[in-house]
Amino acid sequence: MTIASAEFSNTGLYRAVYFDGPQPDRDREGDEIPAWVVYVGDADAEPTSTVYTCHDFTAAEQLAKRMAADRRLDLIHEASPA
């Protein structure tokens, strides 16, 4: 779900907060667990800084919303619960 599009974003290079997942990850015992990623990315959805990995959907979603609000960026929400 796209909250806003590039033509309505801040001036300059397009940046947005991306929220994606679940993706497969491993816990300490080697069992497969779901993981979600949150990061600031460019128009091609390439990360421009730190990529945050969360193992809880709700925590990841809250992080994404907070990052988008704090940075005044669009939120590209393409994640779903596991």
N, C-alpha and C positions, 0 to 999 in steps of 0.2 A: 504494500500500500504506500503510495507516495503522498506525502502531506502537502508539498508544494513543488513547483517545477522550477527549473533553472531561470526562466525569464522573470520570476518574482523574487529571486534570491538577492543577497547583498551585492553591491557593485564589486567589480574586480573578478579574480578567478573564482570559478564556482567551487564551493565546498559544501558538504553536507555531512550529517552524522548518519552512518549506516548501521543498521541492526539486522543481523542475519543469523540463521541457524534453524534447527539444530544441526551441528556437524559432529561426526564421531570423534571422541577423544578417549583417553585411557586414564583410569585411576591408578593409584599406587600398586594395587594388586594385579594390574593388567587387564581388568575388566573394562569393557566398552561402556562409556557413559556419554550422554549428550552434552554439547557445549554450544554456547552462543557467542558471537563476536560483536563488538561495538567499537567503531572507530570513525575518525574524521577522514573523509576521502574526497577525491576530486570527481570531476564529471564522469570519469570512466570507472568509478567505484574503487579506485586504487587508493590504499591507505596513504595518508600524508604525514602521519605521526604514529603514536603508540596504538597498537591493536589490543583491546581488552578482551579477555576470554572469561566467560562466566559459566558456571555449571548449574545455574538456577535461572529459569526463564524470567520470573518476576523481577529478580534483582537486575538482570541484564536489561530488561525493558525500562525499569526505573532509571538506570544509569544512562541509557540512550536518550530518554526524555530530558533528563537533567542536563546532559551535555549539550543537546540541541538548544534548550532554553538559555543556558549560560552563555553559549557562544553565538546565540541568535542565528542558528543555521537551520536549514530544512532537515527533517527527520525522514529518512528512507527506511521504512519498517517492512522488512521482508522476512521476518522471523515468525515461527509458529511454535506453540508448546510441543514438547516431545510426545 
